[in-house]
Amino acid sequence: MFSDPSFDLSVSLTFLGLSFLIALVIWAITKKRFLSLIIFSVLGNLSFLVNIGSFMFDSYSLKWFQYFSLFIWPILNIYLIISYFSKKNEKN
């Protein structure tokens, strides 16, 4: 029923690394730090949400991070996205 926690952790960290690289590329192209931070935050959250039901969080005593990734981090992402678009609309 449960998968290997170390494999789940390596998958999550690989996705987190990819999201960091994507954010760096976006920052290098657009020079918008806040946009790249939002991209990194959203993709980083998704990298852990992929394995949210896995045994990884219980095995490594990261239950608090599971709750943070599921309940708090998405709210922070919504706040970042709203503030990005509100700042963008103020400039126009």
PyMOL Python script that loads the backbone (N, CA, C, O; Angstrom):
from pymol import cmd

cmd.read_pdbstr("""\
ATOM      1  N   MET A   1       0.819  -1.190   0.000  1.00  0.00           N
ATOM      2  CA  MET A   1       0.000   0.000   0.000  1.00  0.00           C
ATOM      3  C   MET A   1       0.864   1.255   0.000  1.00  0.00           C
ATOM      4  O   MET A   1       0.633   2.169  -0.792  1.00  0.00           O
ATOM      5  N   PHE A   2       1.858   1.304   0.884  1.00  0.00           N
ATOM      6  CA  PHE A   2       2.711   2.483   0.969  1.00  0.00           C
ATOM      7  C   PHE A   2       3.905   2.329   0.045  1.00  0.00           C
ATOM      8  O   PHE A   2       4.403   1.226  -0.181  1.00  0.00           O
ATOM      9  N   SER A   3       4.344   3.438  -0.473  1.00  0.00           N
ATOM     10  CA  SER A   3       5.542   3.418  -1.296  1.00  0.00           C
ATOM     11  C   SER A   3       6.760   3.688  -0.417  1.00  0.00           C
ATOM     12  O   SER A   3       6.638   3.941   0.781  1.00  0.00           O
ATOM     13  N   ASP A   4       7.908   3.628  -1.025  1.00  0.00           N
ATOM     14  CA  ASP A   4       9.154   3.839  -0.307  1.00  0.00           C
ATOM     15  C   ASP A   4       9.301   5.319   0.058  1.00  0.00           C
ATOM     16  O   ASP A   4       9.296   6.164  -0.837  1.00  0.00           O
ATOM     17  N   PRO A   5       9.431   5.653   1.334  1.00  0.00           N
ATOM     18  CA  PRO A   5       9.528   7.062   1.728  1.00  0.00           C
ATOM     19  C   PRO A   5      10.757   7.764   1.153  1.00  0.00           C
ATOM     20  O   PRO A   5      10.688   8.947   0.821  1.00  0.00           O
ATOM     21  N   SER A   6      11.869   7.060   1.029  1.00  0.00           N
ATOM     22  CA  SER A   6      13.063   7.705   0.483  1.00  0.00           C
ATOM     23  C   SER A   6      12.880   8.027  -0.993  1.00  0.00           C
ATOM     24  O   SER A   6      13.380   9.046  -1.471  1.00  0.00           O
ATOM     25  N   PHE A   7      12.168   7.168  -1.722  1.00  0.00           N
ATOM     26  CA  PHE A   7      11.882   7.459  -3.127  1.00  0.00           C
ATOM     27  C   PHE A   7      10.943   8.657  -3.247  1.00  0.00           C
ATOM     28  O   PHE A   7      11.138   9.524  -4.100  1.00  0.00           O
ATOM     29  N   ASP A   8       9.929   8.700  -2.392  1.00  0.00           N
ATOM     30  CA  ASP A   8       9.002   9.840  -2.403  1.00  0.00           C
ATOM     31  C   ASP A   8       9.723  11.146  -2.088  1.00  0.00           C
ATOM     32  O   ASP A   8       9.451  12.179  -2.698  1.00  0.00           O
ATOM     33  N   LEU A   9      10.645  11.090  -1.129  1.00  0.00           N
ATOM     34  CA  LEU A   9      11.408  12.284  -0.786  1.00  0.00           C
ATOM     35  C   LEU A   9      12.299  12.712  -1.946  1.00  0.00           C
ATOM     36  O   LEU A   9      12.421  13.904  -2.229  1.00  0.00           O
ATOM     37  N   SER A  10      12.920  11.751  -2.617  1.00  0.00           N
ATOM     38  CA  SER A  10      13.778  12.110  -3.753  1.00  0.00           C
ATOM     39  C   SER A  10      12.958  12.673  -4.908  1.00  0.00           C
ATOM     40  O   SER A  10      13.421  13.572  -5.610  1.00  0.00           O
ATOM     41  N   VAL A  11      11.746  12.159  -5.117  1.00  0.00           N
ATOM     42  CA  VAL A  11      10.871  12.709  -6.156  1.00  0.00           C
ATOM     43  C   VAL A  11      10.482  14.143  -5.809  1.00  0.00           C
ATOM     44  O   VAL A  11      10.528  15.024  -6.668  1.00  0.00           O
ATOM     45  N   SER A  12      10.102  14.377  -4.565  1.00  0.00           N
ATOM     46  CA  SER A  12       9.715  15.729  -4.145  1.00  0.00           C
ATOM     47  C   SER A  12      10.881  16.702  -4.253  1.00  0.00           C
ATOM     48  O   SER A  12      10.705  17.835  -4.702  1.00  0.00           O
ATOM     49  N   LEU A  13      12.065  16.270  -3.847  1.00  0.00           N
ATOM     50  CA  LEU A  13      13.227  17.154  -3.929  1.00  0.00           C
ATOM     51  C   LEU A  13      13.655  17.393  -5.371  1.00  0.00           C
ATOM     52  O   LEU A  13      14.146  18.473  -5.698  1.00  0.00           O
ATOM     53  N   THR A  14      13.475  16.397  -6.238  1.00  0.00           N
ATOM     54  CA  THR A  14      13.770  16.588  -7.656  1.00  0.00           C
ATOM     55  C   THR A  14      12.828  17.619  -8.259  1.00  0.00           C
ATOM     56  O   THR A  14      13.261  18.511  -8.989  1.00  0.00           O
ATOM     57  N   PHE A  15      11.543  17.497  -7.954  1.00  0.00           N
ATOM     58  CA  PHE A  15      10.581  18.484  -8.438  1.00  0.00           C
ATOM     59  C   PHE A  15      10.861  19.870  -7.858  1.00  0.00           C
ATOM     60  O   PHE A  15      10.679  20.879  -8.538  1.00  0.00           O
ATOM     61  N   LEU A  16      11.301  19.915  -6.610  1.00  0.00           N
ATOM     62  CA  LEU A  16      11.651  21.194  -5.997  1.00  0.00           C
ATOM     63  C   LEU A  16      12.854  21.820  -6.708  1.00  0.00           C
ATOM     64  O   LEU A  16      12.886  23.030  -6.934  1.00  0.00           O
ATOM     65  N   GLY A  17      13.832  21.000  -7.054  1.00  0.00           N
ATOM     66  CA  GLY A  17      14.977  21.495  -7.809  1.00  0.00           C
ATOM     67  C   GLY A  17      14.585  21.991  -9.186  1.00  0.00           C
ATOM     68  O   GLY A  17      15.089  23.014  -9.650  1.00  0.00           O
ATOM     69  N   LEU A  18      13.685  21.266  -9.844  1.00  0.00           N
ATOM     70  CA  LEU A  18      13.200  21.711 -11.152  1.00  0.00           C
ATOM     71  C   LEU A  18      12.437  23.025 -11.048  1.00  0.00           C
ATOM     72  O   LEU A  18      12.563  23.890 -11.915  1.00  0.00           O
ATOM     73  N   SER A  19      11.659  23.174 -10.007  1.00  0.00           N
ATOM     74  CA  SER A  19      10.926  24.432  -9.841  1.00  0.00           C
ATOM     75  C   SER A  19      11.888  25.583  -9.575  1.00  0.00           C
ATOM     76  O   SER A  19      11.636  26.707 -10.010  1.00  0.00           O
ATOM     77  N   PHE A  20      12.983  25.323  -8.869  1.00  0.00           N
ATOM     78  CA  PHE A  20      13.995  26.357  -8.661  1.00  0.00           C
ATOM     79  C   PHE A  20      14.656  26.741  -9.979  1.00  0.00           C
ATOM     80  O   PHE A  20      14.875  27.923 -10.245  1.00  0.00           O
ATOM     81  N   LEU A  21      14.974  25.749 -10.802  1.00  0.00           N
ATOM     82  CA  LEU A  21      15.576  26.043 -12.110  1.00  0.00           C
ATOM     83  C   LEU A  21      14.619  26.825 -13.006  1.00  0.00           C
ATOM     84  O   LEU A  21      15.037  27.751 -13.701  1.00  0.00           O
ATOM     85  N   ILE A  22      13.357  26.462 -12.993  1.00  0.00           N
ATOM     86  CA  ILE A  22      12.363  27.183 -13.794  1.00  0.00           C
ATOM     87  C   ILE A  22      12.249  28.625 -13.315  1.00  0.00           C
ATOM     88  O   ILE A  22      12.163  29.546 -14.127  1.00  0.00           O
ATOM     89  N   ALA A  23      12.248  28.822 -12.002  1.00  0.00           N
ATOM     90  CA  ALA A  23      12.177  30.184 -11.463  1.00  0.00           C
ATOM     91  C   ALA A  23      13.420  30.990 -11.834  1.00  0.00           C
ATOM     92  O   ALA A  23      13.323  32.183 -12.121  1.00  0.00           O
ATOM     93  N   LEU A  24      14.584  30.343 -11.831  1.00  0.00           N
ATOM     94  CA  LEU A  24      15.805  31.040 -12.244  1.00  0.00           C
ATOM     95  C   LEU A  24      15.763  31.441 -13.709  1.00  0.00           C
ATOM     96  O   LEU A  24      16.190  32.538 -14.068  1.00  0.00           O
ATOM     97  N   VAL A  25      15.252  30.562 -14.553  1.00  0.00           N
ATOM     98  CA  VAL A  25      15.144  30.878 -15.979  1.00  0.00           C
ATOM     99  C   VAL A  25      14.174  32.036 -16.187  1.00  0.00           C
ATOM    100  O   VAL A  25      14.447  32.943 -16.974  1.00  0.00           O
ATOM    101  N   ILE A  26      13.062  32.009 -15.496  1.00  0.00           N
ATOM    102  CA  ILE A  26      12.088  33.099 -15.621  1.00  0.00           C
ATOM    103  C   ILE A  26      12.688  34.412 -15.122  1.00  0.00           C
ATOM    104  O   ILE A  26      12.472  35.463 -15.725  1.00  0.00           O
ATOM    105  N   TRP A  27      13.437  34.354 -14.027  1.00  0.00           N
ATOM    106  CA  TRP A  27      14.080  35.566 -13.534  1.00  0.00           C
ATOM    107  C   TRP A  27      15.125  36.075 -14.526  1.00  0.00           C
ATOM    108  O   TRP A  27      15.240  37.282 -14.741  1.00  0.00           O
ATOM    109  N   ALA A  28      15.891  35.156 -15.135  1.00  0.00           N
ATOM    110  CA  ALA A  28      16.918  35.569 -16.094  1.00  0.00           C
ATOM    111  C   ALA A  28      16.299  36.193 -17.339  1.00  0.00           C
ATOM    112  O   ALA A  28      16.875  37.110 -17.924  1.00  0.00           O
ATOM    113  N   ILE A  29      15.144  35.708 -17.743  1.00  0.00           N
ATOM    114  CA  ILE A  29      14.501  36.232 -18.951  1.00  0.00           C
ATOM    115  C   ILE A  29      13.773  37.541 -18.665  1.00  0.00           C
ATOM    116  O   ILE A  29      13.917  38.507 -19.414  1.00  0.00           O
ATOM    117  N   THR A  30      12.997  37.578 -17.594  1.00  0.00           N
ATOM    118  CA  THR A  30      12.133  38.740 -17.346  1.00  0.00           C
ATOM    119  C   THR A  30      12.722  39.763 -16.384  1.00  0.00           C
ATOM    120  O   THR A  30      12.300  40.919 -16.384  1.00  0.00           O
ATOM    121  N   LYS A  31      13.688  39.361 -15.566  1.00  0.00           N
ATOM    122  CA  LYS A  31      14.277  40.215 -14.521  1.00  0.00           C
ATOM    123  C   LYS A  31      13.245  40.670 -13.492  1.00  0.00           C
ATOM    124  O   LYS A  31      13.407  41.712 -12.858  1.00  0.00           O
ATOM    125  N   LYS A  32      12.201  39.891 -13.337  1.00  0.00           N
ATOM    126  CA  LYS A  32      11.169  40.190 -12.338  1.00  0.00           C
ATOM    127  C   LYS A  32      11.327  39.202 -11.182  1.00  0.00           C
ATOM    128  O   LYS A  32      10.939  38.038 -11.284  1.00  0.00           O
ATOM    129  N   ARG A  33      11.903  39.687 -10.086  1.00  0.00           N
ATOM    130  CA  ARG A  33      12.159  38.815  -8.938  1.00  0.00           C
ATOM    131  C   ARG A  33      10.877  38.313  -8.290  1.00  0.00           C
ATOM    132  O   ARG A  33      10.784  37.149  -7.900  1.00  0.00           O
ATOM    133  N   PHE A  34       9.905  39.182  -8.179  1.00  0.00           N
ATOM    134  CA  PHE A  34       8.661  38.799  -7.509  1.00  0.00           C
ATOM    135  C   PHE A  34       7.919  37.728  -8.306  1.00  0.00           C
ATOM    136  O   PHE A  34       7.351  36.804  -7.723  1.00  0.00           O
ATOM    137  N   LEU A  35       7.921  37.848  -9.621  1.00  0.00           N
ATOM    138  CA  LEU A  35       7.281  36.835 -10.462  1.00  0.00           C
ATOM    139  C   LEU A  35       7.992  35.496 -10.334  1.00  0.00           C
ATOM    140  O   LEU A  35       7.342  34.455 -10.239  1.00  0.00           O
ATOM    141  N   SER A  36       9.313  35.514 -10.329  1.00  0.00           N
ATOM    142  CA  SER A  36      10.047  34.256 -10.194  1.00  0.00           C
ATOM    143  C   SER A  36       9.847  33.646  -8.808  1.00  0.00           C
ATOM    144  O   SER A  36       9.838  32.423  -8.668  1.00  0.00           O
ATOM    145  N   LEU A  37       9.686  34.484  -7.783  1.00  0.00           N
ATOM    146  CA  LEU A  37       9.383  33.977  -6.443  1.00  0.00           C
ATOM    147  C   LEU A  37       8.021  33.295  -6.415  1.00  0.00           C
ATOM    148  O   LEU A  37       7.860  32.246  -5.791  1.00  0.00           O
ATOM    149  N   ILE A  38       7.052  33.886  -7.082  1.00  0.00           N
ATOM    150  CA  ILE A  38       5.717  33.287  -7.141  1.00  0.00           C
ATOM    151  C   ILE A  38       5.765  31.951  -7.874  1.00  0.00           C
ATOM    152  O   ILE A  38       5.172  30.969  -7.427  1.00  0.00           O
ATOM    153  N   ILE A  39       6.471  31.919  -8.993  1.00  0.00           N
ATOM    154  CA  ILE A  39       6.592  30.672  -9.759  1.00  0.00           C
ATOM    155  C   ILE A  39       7.262  29.597  -8.915  1.00  0.00           C
ATOM    156  O   ILE A  39       6.811  28.452  -8.896  1.00  0.00           O
ATOM    157  N   PHE A  40       8.333  29.958  -8.216  1.00  0.00           N
ATOM    158  CA  PHE A  40       9.016  28.989  -7.365  1.00  0.00           C
ATOM    159  C   PHE A  40       8.117  28.511  -6.231  1.00  0.00           C
ATOM    160  O   PHE A  40       8.107  27.324  -5.906  1.00  0.00           O
ATOM    161  N   SER A  41       7.375  29.411  -5.636  1.00  0.00           N
ATOM    162  CA  SER A  41       6.507  29.044  -4.525  1.00  0.00           C
ATOM    163  C   SER A  41       5.388  28.104  -4.967  1.00  0.00           C
ATOM    164  O   SER A  41       5.105  27.109  -4.300  1.00  0.00           O
ATOM    165  N   VAL A  42       4.760  28.424  -6.083  1.00  0.00           N
ATOM    166  CA  VAL A  42       3.656  27.580  -6.568  1.00  0.00           C
ATOM    167  C   VAL A  42       4.175  26.209  -6.992  1.00  0.00           C
ATOM    168  O   VAL A  42       3.605  25.184  -6.617  1.00  0.00           O
ATOM    169  N   LEU A  43       5.252  26.188  -7.772  1.00  0.00           N
ATOM    170  CA  LEU A  43       5.789  24.901  -8.219  1.00  0.00           C
ATOM    171  C   LEU A  43       6.390  24.106  -7.065  1.00  0.00           C
ATOM    172  O   LEU A  43       6.302  22.878  -7.042  1.00  0.00           O
ATOM    173  N   GLY A  44       7.000  24.803  -6.108  1.00  0.00           N
ATOM    174  CA  GLY A  44       7.520  24.115  -4.930  1.00  0.00           C
ATOM    175  C   GLY A  44       6.416  23.477  -4.109  1.00  0.00           C
ATOM    176  O   GLY A  44       6.574  22.369  -3.596  1.00  0.00           O
ATOM    177  N   ASN A  45       5.304  24.174  -3.988  1.00  0.00           N
ATOM    178  CA  ASN A  45       4.161  23.609  -3.286  1.00  0.00           C
ATOM    179  C   ASN A  45       3.631  22.388  -4.028  1.00  0.00           C
ATOM    180  O   ASN A  45       3.307  21.372  -3.413  1.00  0.00           O
ATOM    181  N   LEU A  46       3.546  22.490  -5.340  1.00  0.00           N
ATOM    182  CA  LEU A  46       3.074  21.346  -6.130  1.00  0.00           C
ATOM    183  C   LEU A  46       4.012  20.153  -6.016  1.00  0.00           C
ATOM    184  O   LEU A  46       3.567  19.007  -6.073  1.00  0.00           O
ATOM    185  N   SER A  47       5.307  20.414  -5.854  1.00  0.00           N
ATOM    186  CA  SER A  47       6.256  19.307  -5.743  1.00  0.00           C
ATOM    187  C   SER A  47       6.009  18.481  -4.486  1.00  0.00           C
ATOM    188  O   SER A  47       6.280  17.281  -4.475  1.00  0.00           O
ATOM    189  N   PHE A  48       5.504  19.100  -3.443  1.00  0.00           N
ATOM    190  CA  PHE A  48       5.173  18.338  -2.243  1.00  0.00           C
ATOM    191  C   PHE A  48       3.728  17.856  -2.245  1.00  0.00           C
ATOM    192  O   PHE A  48       3.417  16.843  -1.618  1.00  0.00           O
ATOM    193  N   LEU A  49       2.849  18.559  -2.932  1.00  0.00           N
ATOM    194  CA  LEU A  49       1.458  18.105  -3.007  1.00  0.00           C
ATOM    195  C   LEU A  49       1.320  16.826  -3.820  1.00  0.00           C
ATOM    196  O   LEU A  49       0.359  16.077  -3.643  1.00  0.00           O
ATOM    197  N   VAL A  50       2.276  16.571  -4.711  1.00  0.00           N
ATOM    198  CA  VAL A  50       2.257  15.328  -5.487  1.00  0.00           C
ATOM    199  C   VAL A  50       2.316  14.124  -4.551  1.00  0.00           C
ATOM    200  O   VAL A  50       1.667  13.109  -4.802  1.00  0.00           O
ATOM    201  N   ASN A  51       3.089  14.232  -3.478  1.00  0.00           N
ATOM    202  CA  ASN A  51       3.264  13.125  -2.535  1.00  0.00           C
ATOM    203  C   ASN A  51       2.578  13.372  -1.196  1.00  0.00           C
ATOM    204  O   ASN A  51       3.014  12.838  -0.176  1.00  0.00           O
ATOM    205  N   ILE A  52       1.527  14.162  -1.180  1.00  0.00           N
ATOM    206  CA  ILE A  52       0.922  14.553   0.090  1.00  0.00           C
ATOM    207  C   ILE A  52       0.326  13.360   0.846  1.00  0.00           C
ATOM    208  O   ILE A  52       0.251  13.391   2.074  1.00  0.00           O
ATOM    209  N   GLY A  53      -0.090  12.334   0.149  1.00  0.00           N
ATOM    210  CA  GLY A  53      -0.671  11.178   0.818  1.00  0.00           C
ATOM    211  C   GLY A  53       0.314  10.062   1.077  1.00  0.00           C
ATOM    212  O   GLY A  53      -0.085   8.974   1.493  1.00  0.00           O
ATOM    213  N   SER A  54       1.578  10.301   0.845  1.00  0.00           N
ATOM    214  CA  SER A  54       2.565   9.236   0.992  1.00  0.00           C
ATOM    215  C   SER A  54       2.984   9.067   2.449  1.00  0.00           C
ATOM    216  O   SER A  54       2.638   9.865   3.320  1.00  0.00           O
ATOM    217  N   PHE A  55       3.727   8.020   2.674  1.00  0.00           N
ATOM    218  CA  PHE A  55       4.220   7.694   4.008  1.00  0.00           C
ATOM    219  C   PHE A  55       5.467   8.509   4.354  1.00  0.00           C
ATOM    220  O   PHE A  55       5.988   8.418   5.466  1.00  0.00           O
ATOM    221  N   MET A  56       5.937   9.297   3.399  1.00  0.00           N
ATOM    222  CA  MET A  56       7.170  10.069   3.573  1.00  0.00           C
ATOM    223  C   MET A  56       7.085  10.999   4.783  1.00  0.00           C
ATOM    224  O   MET A  56       8.038  11.085   5.556  1.00  0.00           O
ATOM    225  N   PHE A  57       5.988  11.679   4.955  1.00  0.00           N
ATOM    226  CA  PHE A  57       5.859  12.655   6.031  1.00  0.00           C
ATOM    227  C   PHE A  57       5.820  11.982   7.401  1.00  0.00           C
ATOM    228  O   PHE A  57       6.352  12.521   8.371  1.00  0.00           O
ATOM    229  N   ASP A  58       5.196  10.811   7.485  1.00  0.00           N
ATOM    230  CA  ASP A  58       5.171  10.074   8.746  1.00  0.00           C
ATOM    231  C   ASP A  58       6.522   9.450   9.045  1.00  0.00           C
ATOM    232  O   ASP A  58       6.966   9.436  10.193  1.00  0.00           O
ATOM    233  N   SER A  59       7.173   8.936   8.016  1.00  0.00           N
ATOM    234  CA  SER A  59       8.437   8.237   8.191  1.00  0.00           C
ATOM    235  C   SER A  59       9.550   9.157   8.665  1.00  0.00           C
ATOM    236  O   SER A  59      10.371   8.763   9.493  1.00  0.00           O
ATOM    237  N   TYR A  60       9.584  10.377   8.148  1.00  0.00           N
ATOM    238  CA  TYR A  60      10.636  11.328   8.510  1.00  0.00           C
ATOM    239  C   TYR A  60      10.180  12.349   9.551  1.00  0.00           C
ATOM    240  O   TYR A  60      10.848  13.363   9.750  1.00  0.00           O
ATOM    241  N   SER A  61       9.075  12.100  10.203  1.00  0.00           N
ATOM    242  CA  SER A  61       8.512  12.990  11.232  1.00  0.00           C
ATOM    243  C   SER A  61       8.322  14.406  10.706  1.00  0.00           C
ATOM    244  O   SER A  61       8.709  15.382  11.349  1.00  0.00           O
ATOM    245  N   LEU A  62       7.720  14.497   9.524  1.00  0.00           N
ATOM    246  CA  LEU A  62       7.443  15.782   8.890  1.00  0.00           C
ATOM    247  C   LEU A  62       5.944  16.024   8.760  1.00  0.00           C
ATOM    248  O   LEU A  62       5.482  16.627   7.791  1.00  0.00           O
ATOM    249  N   LYS A  63       5.199  15.552   9.735  1.00  0.00           N
ATOM    250  CA  LYS A  63       3.748  15.719   9.686  1.00  0.00           C
ATOM    251  C   LYS A  63       3.364  17.196   9.652  1.00  0.00           C
ATOM    252  O   LYS A  63       2.398  17.573   8.988  1.00  0.00           O
ATOM    253  N   TRP A  64       4.116  18.029  10.364  1.00  0.00           N
ATOM    254  CA  TRP A  64       3.847  19.467  10.366  1.00  0.00           C
ATOM    255  C   TRP A  64       4.018  20.047   8.971  1.00  0.00           C
ATOM    256  O   TRP A  64       3.267  20.937   8.571  1.00  0.00           O
ATOM    257  N   PHE A  65       5.012  19.543   8.219  1.00  0.00           N
ATOM    258  CA  PHE A  65       5.248  20.046   6.867  1.00  0.00           C
ATOM    259  C   PHE A  65       4.154  19.587   5.913  1.00  0.00           C
ATOM    260  O   PHE A  65       3.828  20.282   4.951  1.00  0.00           O
ATOM    261  N   GLN A  66       3.592  18.424   6.180  1.00  0.00           N
ATOM    262  CA  GLN A  66       2.464  17.951   5.381  1.00  0.00           C
ATOM    263  C   GLN A  66       1.274  18.893   5.559  1.00  0.00           C
ATOM    264  O   GLN A  66       0.636  19.282   4.581  1.00  0.00           O
ATOM    265  N   TYR A  67       0.979  19.257   6.799  1.00  0.00           N
ATOM    266  CA  TYR A  67      -0.123  20.189   7.050  1.00  0.00           C
ATOM    267  C   TYR A  67       0.182  21.574   6.480  1.00  0.00           C
ATOM    268  O   TYR A  67      -0.706  22.233   5.940  1.00  0.00           O
ATOM    269  N   PHE A  68       1.424  22.013   6.598  1.00  0.00           N
ATOM    270  CA  PHE A  68       1.819  23.305   6.041  1.00  0.00           C
ATOM    271  C   PHE A  68       1.650  23.309   4.526  1.00  0.00           C
ATOM    272  O   PHE A  68       1.134  24.272   3.960  1.00  0.00           O
ATOM    273  N   SER A  69       2.086  22.230   3.866  1.00  0.00           N
ATOM    274  CA  SER A  69       1.982  22.152   2.405  1.00  0.00           C
ATOM    275  C   SER A  69       0.545  22.061   1.936  1.00  0.00           C
ATOM    276  O   SER A  69       0.220  22.499   0.833  1.00  0.00           O
ATOM    277  N   LEU A  70      -0.302  21.507   2.751  1.00  0.00           N
ATOM    278  CA  LEU A  70      -1.688  21.305   2.349  1.00  0.00           C
ATOM    279  C   LEU A  70      -2.591  22.489   2.695  1.00  0.00           C
ATOM    280  O   LEU A  70      -3.517  22.794   1.944  1.00  0.00           O
ATOM    281  N   PHE A  71      -2.335  23.156   3.816  1.00  0.00           N
ATOM    282  CA  PHE A  71      -3.257  24.190   4.273  1.00  0.00           C
ATOM    283  C   PHE A  71      -2.688  25.612   4.231  1.00  0.00           C
ATOM    284  O   PHE A  71      -3.400  26.535   3.833  1.00  0.00           O
ATOM    285  N   ILE A  72      -1.447  25.812   4.623  1.00  0.00           N
ATOM    286  CA  ILE A  72      -0.886  27.160   4.748  1.00  0.00           C
ATOM    287  C   ILE A  72      -0.253  27.639   3.447  1.00  0.00           C
ATOM    288  O   ILE A  72      -0.509  28.759   3.006  1.00  0.00           O
ATOM    289  N   TRP A  73       0.573  26.792   2.831  1.00  0.00           N
ATOM    290  CA  TRP A  73       1.316  27.191   1.638  1.00  0.00           C
ATOM    291  C   TRP A  73       0.408  27.616   0.486  1.00  0.00           C
ATOM    292  O   TRP A  73       0.715  28.609  -0.174  1.00  0.00           O
ATOM    293  N   PRO A  74      -0.692  26.918   0.209  1.00  0.00           N
ATOM    294  CA  PRO A  74      -1.582  27.401  -0.861  1.00  0.00           C
ATOM    295  C   PRO A  74      -2.182  28.778  -0.572  1.00  0.00           C
ATOM    296  O   PRO A  74      -2.374  29.573  -1.492  1.00  0.00           O
ATOM    297  N   ILE A  75      -2.473  29.062   0.682  1.00  0.00           N
ATOM    298  CA  ILE A  75      -3.000  30.381   1.027  1.00  0.00           C
ATOM    299  C   ILE A  75      -1.940  31.453   0.790  1.00  0.00           C
ATOM    300  O   ILE A  75      -2.248  32.538   0.299  1.00  0.00           O
ATOM    301  N   LEU A  76      -0.697  31.148   1.137  1.00  0.00           N
ATOM    302  CA  LEU A  76       0.395  32.085   0.859  1.00  0.00           C
ATOM    303  C   LEU A  76       0.563  32.303  -0.643  1.00  0.00           C
ATOM    304  O   LEU A  76       0.819  33.422  -1.089  1.00  0.00           O
ATOM    305  N   ASN A  77       0.418  31.233  -1.419  1.00  0.00           N
ATOM    306  CA  ASN A  77       0.524  31.366  -2.875  1.00  0.00           C
ATOM    307  C   ASN A  77      -0.597  32.235  -3.437  1.00  0.00           C
ATOM    308  O   ASN A  77      -0.365  33.058  -4.323  1.00  0.00           O
ATOM    309  N   ILE A  78      -1.796  32.053  -2.929  1.00  0.00           N
ATOM    310  CA  ILE A  78      -2.920  32.881  -3.382  1.00  0.00           C
ATOM    311  C   ILE A  78      -2.660  34.342  -3.042  1.00  0.00           C
ATOM    312  O   ILE A  78      -2.922  35.227  -3.857  1.00  0.00           O
ATOM    313  N   TYR A  79      -2.148  34.598  -1.845  1.00  0.00           N
ATOM    314  CA  TYR A  79      -1.818  35.968  -1.457  1.00  0.00           C
ATOM    315  C   TYR A  79      -0.747  36.559  -2.378  1.00  0.00           C
ATOM    316  O   TYR A  79      -0.861  37.710  -2.798  1.00  0.00           O
ATOM    317  N   LEU A  80       0.293  35.777  -2.695  1.00  0.00           N
ATOM    318  CA  LEU A  80       1.350  36.261  -3.586  1.00  0.00           C
ATOM    319  C   LEU A  80       0.810  36.570  -4.976  1.00  0.00           C
ATOM    320  O   LEU A  80       1.176  37.580  -5.576  1.00  0.00           O
ATOM    321  N   ILE A  81      -0.050  35.713  -5.483  1.00  0.00           N
ATOM    322  CA  ILE A  81      -0.614  35.925  -6.820  1.00  0.00           C
ATOM    323  C   ILE A  81      -1.505  37.167  -6.834  1.00  0.00           C
ATOM    324  O   ILE A  81      -1.434  37.971  -7.763  1.00  0.00           O
ATOM    325  N   ILE A  82      -2.339  37.325  -5.811  1.00  0.00           N
ATOM    326  CA  ILE A  82      -3.211  38.504  -5.744  1.00  0.00           C
ATOM    327  C   ILE A  82      -2.382  39.777  -5.630  1.00  0.00           C
ATOM    328  O   ILE A  82      -2.678  40.770  -6.294  1.00  0.00           O
ATOM    329  N   SER A  83      -1.356  39.756  -4.801  1.00  0.00           N
ATOM    330  CA  SER A  83      -0.538  40.964  -4.657  1.00  0.00           C
ATOM    331  C   SER A  83       0.254  41.252  -5.926  1.00  0.00           C
ATOM    332  O   SER A  83       0.496  42.417  -6.241  1.00  0.00           O
ATOM    333  N   TYR A  84       0.661  40.225  -6.660  1.00  0.00           N
ATOM    334  CA  TYR A  84       1.365  40.450  -7.930  1.00  0.00           C
ATOM    335  C   TYR A  84       0.448  41.137  -8.933  1.00  0.00           C
ATOM    336  O   TYR A  84       0.844  42.113  -9.571  1.00  0.00           O
ATOM    337  N   PHE A  85      -0.770  40.637  -9.075  1.00  0.00           N
ATOM    338  CA  PHE A  85      -1.682  41.232 -10.046  1.00  0.00           C
ATOM    339  C   PHE A  85      -2.188  42.603  -9.599  1.00  0.00           C
ATOM    340  O   PHE A  85      -2.466  43.458 -10.439  1.00  0.00           O
ATOM    341  N   SER A  86      -2.310  42.822  -8.300  1.00  0.00           N
ATOM    342  CA  SER A  86      -2.731  44.154  -7.854  1.00  0.00           C
ATOM    343  C   SER A  86      -1.623  45.179  -8.087  1.00  0.00           C
ATOM    344  O   SER A  86      -1.908  46.324  -8.441  1.00  0.00           O
ATOM    345  N   LYS A  87      -0.373  44.789  -7.896  1.00  0.00           N
ATOM    346  CA  LYS A  87       0.738  45.697  -8.195  1.00  0.00           C
ATOM    347  C   LYS A  87       0.863  45.928  -9.690  1.00  0.00           C
ATOM    348  O   LYS A  87       1.208  47.024 -10.133  1.00  0.00           O
ATOM    349  N   LYS A  88       0.583  44.899 -10.454  1.00  0.00           N
ATOM    350  CA  LYS A  88       0.652  45.031 -11.907  1.00  0.00           C
ATOM    351  C   LYS A  88      -0.437  45.979 -12.407  1.00  0.00           C
ATOM    352  O   LYS A  88      -0.198  46.767 -13.321  1.00  0.00           O
ATOM    353  N   ASN A  89      -1.628  45.908 -11.815  1.00  0.00           N
ATOM    354  CA  ASN A  89      -2.726  46.794 -12.210  1.00  0.00           C
ATOM    355  C   ASN A  89      -2.485  48.230 -11.765  1.00  0.00           C
ATOM    356  O   ASN A  89      -2.940  49.161 -12.430  1.00  0.00           O
ATOM    357  N   GLU A  90      -1.778  48.429 -10.654  1.00  0.00           N
ATOM    358  CA  GLU A  90      -1.477  49.783 -10.193  1.00  0.00           C
ATOM    359  C   GLU A  90      -0.533  50.497 -11.149  1.00  0.00           C
ATOM    360  O   GLU A  90      -0.617  51.714 -11.311  1.00  0.00           O
ATOM    361  N   LYS A  91       0.360  49.753 -11.780  1.00  0.00           N
ATOM    362  CA  LYS A  91       1.314  50.355 -12.706  1.00  0.00           C
ATOM    363  C   LYS A  91       0.653  50.765 -14.010  1.00  0.00           C
ATOM    364  O   LYS A  91       1.129  51.682 -14.680  1.00  0.00           O
ATOM    365  N   ASN A  92      -0.437  50.100 -14.383  1.00  0.00           N
ATOM    366  CA  ASN A  92      -1.129  50.411 -15.652  1.00  0.00           C
ATOM    367  C   ASN A  92      -2.104  51.514 -15.507  1.00  0.00           C
ATOM    368  O   ASN A  92      -2.760  51.890 -16.479  1.00  0.00           O
TER     369      ASN A  92
END
""", "prot")
cmd.dss("prot")
cmd.show_as("cartoon", "prot")
cmd.util.cbc("prot")
cmd.orient("prot")
